[in-house]
Every structure is written in structure tokens, then in C-alpha cells.
Amino acid sequence: MCVLSFMLAATPVSIAAQGASSEQANNSDSATIGTDTATERLTRLLADLSTFRADVRQLITESSGGVLEESDILFMLKRPHGFYWETLSPFPELIVTNGDTLWNYQPDLLQLSIEDWNPDESELAAQLLGGETAAIAEEYDIEAVQVATNDWEFVLRPLDQASLYQRVVLYFVDDLLESILLINTNGQRTLWEFFNRQVNEPIADTTFNFTAPDDDFLDVIDNRADNTHETDQL
């Protein structure tokens, strides 16, 4: 999932600064807790989400700070495996799964890819938003910094030196996810800021199923193990 390699009043610069703040041990207003407790706290914060809907601003920057991409995204989550990630601009794309099948629809390219969904092989961001903290804790050292009474910053550092990421930072305000910052080993940064958040509001199961448009020019690439399904029955 190329997008998953998931705004507010805060600007991208300020959120990035928040992500770096956890490494400043001399910050007297913050309290750092141990890895085990940090994992438990992150688990509790994410476990409270049965459904989550938000508008997302994605900002990808290179190591020098130059902007590579800025996107507007609609994101919806429904536990245990409902995941919806629709890029609205600048280039439309939809990635959605119901827990069994993964659809990737790119209308500009007239292409639809279909795959079997395996949550164990999903990207880190999907695991985080899906609350798979136990699996994450096996691969990352997790540090939690209490920034304010109900504001927390979590810094994840990979245990494997060959990891794609140098670190990942999650920021919660009033115990609600506000941003995720992924820093690659090559210095590239991907920032997601969540706004207009709706927590535990009803979301129909049909949201996480995709019906292919009736278009003779649509290129359907079906990589499922059982690819005998008819496109118009998706």
C-alpha cells in the first residue's frame, strides 16, 4: 500500500517540532515513562477507537525540507479490519479493505488492483491505526512523553537497524490522535494531520466494500488467490 508507507490549528512546522521535542531530555514540563508502560498507554488510547473518521492533510518533505507532495485525504476506520483511505487531491486514489479484500482504485489511470488482505503484512501506519500495538512492540522501542495533562507524544524507534524508518512519532491531544510523523532513514518525512475527527460514530459496513464502476476501459488487475470473482460482483 503505497499511501500507507494513516489540519488542525497547528502548522506542519509546529507538528514536526512537537515530534522532535521528545528527544529533548531537558524539557522539565515533560515526563517520560518506560517502554512497557508506554506500550500499555498507547494501547489504551488506540483501543478506545471502534470507529474513527477524519479529514487528513498529508505532507511529504525531503531531508532538506523541500515539499515533495501535499495531499488532502478522507480517512475512515472501523475495527477490526475496516480501512478507508481516499486521496481527494491532487491525484485521486482510493485504498479500501473490508478485512478480506483490498481494493486500490486509481480513476485517473483507469486502473483497479484487487488483492487478498493480510493484516499481518500491513504497513506500520495501518497497524498503528488498527491498534496492533502488541505486534508493533515486538519491532519497536516505544517511548511516551506526557506533554500536558491529557496530551501525549509517543516515539517509536525500530529495533531492526535495516528498518525503513528512523523513528515514528504519534501525538495525542486530549487523548485523541492529532498527528503521525514518519521519518525515513533517508531523511524523508511524511506527516499526517487529522482534523474534523469523529470518534465512535456509526459507519456502515458497506463503506469498506468497493463496487467497480461500469467502464469498459477500466483495467482490473486481480491478484487474489481465488481470482474467479466477477468484477461487477465486488
Secondary structure, 3 states (H helix, E strand, C coil): CHHHCCCCCCCHHHHHHHHHHCCCCCCCCCEEECHHHHHHHHHHHHHCCCEEEEEEEEEEECCCCCEEEEEEEEEEEECCCEEEEEEEECCCEEEEECCCEEEEEEHHHCEEEEEECCHHHCCHHHHHHCCCHHHHHCCEEEEEEEEECCEEEEEEEECCCCCCEEEEEEEEECCEEEEEEEEECCCCEEEEEEEEEEECCCCCHHHHCCCCCCCCCCEEEECCCCCCCCHHHC
